[in-house]
Amino acid sequence: MLVLAAGRARRFGADKRVARLDDGRGLLEASLAALEGVDAERFVALRAGETLAGLAPGSHGWRTLALAESEQGMGATLAAAVTRISIASRASALLVQLGDMPWVAARTLEALIDHIDERRIVRPLHHGRGGHPVLFGRRFWPALCSLEGDRGARPVLERAGEALIELECLDPGVLADVDRCEALHWPRG
């Protein structure tokens, strides 16, 4: 499992990883906690020189990947992280999540994991819109390692063809990332 938390949050206007949710937890800390039920190796991508203790002090069991490539954008960050993980891990798939998405339901994570296959990519959909996290079979890791710039994994998904499995789910959390301050208060009751 890989959580991408190395972005600059330009639209947010501050370091959103430590911004407080309504329950008092920091955004990154809550996003990591949402994944606690997943039995997997845990990696979190941060900017060069950062530690998880400074950003999400209540989070344990995560291996930090402090990446200088984060300055080049999400694609470059993902490529650098997956390159390191492919050396350190023998896993058949990698669940990739964004560090600003604390509301993904456990049942969604379970559904994705039920479809682990090294030859597949599994992505959740909510009302037909693709969300996160995305499960990448090991066959796609070399393609992830070649990403550049700020486009993320979209090129890999676009070329996956029939290997891309899209699971429709009832979980709006797969679409709920925090890009602006007002999004810290989602879901609204």
JOVEN-V797100 format. One record per pair of residues at least 6 apart in sequence whose C-alpha atoms are under 6 Angstrom apart, sorted by the first residue. I is the first residue (numbers start at 1). J is the second residue. Records with the same first field share a line. If there is no record, write none. Layout:
I = J + J
This chain:
1 = 41 + 42 + 94 + 95 + 96
2 = 43 + 44 + 96
3 = 44 + 96 + 97 + 98 + 99
4 = 45 + 98 + 99
5 = 45 + 46 + 99
6 = 45 + 46 + 47 + 70
12 = 179 + 180
17 = 27 + 28
18 = 26 + 27 + 55
19 = 26 + 27
20 = 26
21 = 184
28 = 99
29 = 56
30 = 102
31 = 99 + 101 + 102
34 = 102
42 = 62
43 = 62 + 63 + 64
44 = 64 + 65
45 = 65
46 = 65 + 66
47 = 66 + 67 + 70
48 = 66 + 67 + 68
69 = 76 + 77
70 = 77
72 = 149
73 = 149 + 150
74 = 150 + 152
75 = 147 + 148 + 149 + 150 + 151 + 152
76 = 147 + 148 + 149
79 = 144 + 145 + 146 + 147
82 = 145
83 = 145
92 = 118 + 137 + 138
93 = 118 + 136 + 137 + 138
94 = 135 + 136
95 = 134 + 135
96 = 133 + 134
97 = 132 + 133
100 = 177 + 178
101 = 177
103 = 173
104 = 173 + 174
117 = 137
118 = 137 + 138 + 139
119 = 137 + 139
120 = 137 + 163 + 164
121 = 135 + 136 + 137 + 164
122 = 134 + 135 + 164 + 165 + 166
123 = 134 + 166
124 = 131 + 166 + 167 + 168
125 = 131 + 167 + 168 + 169
126 = 168 + 169
131 = 174 + 175
132 = 174
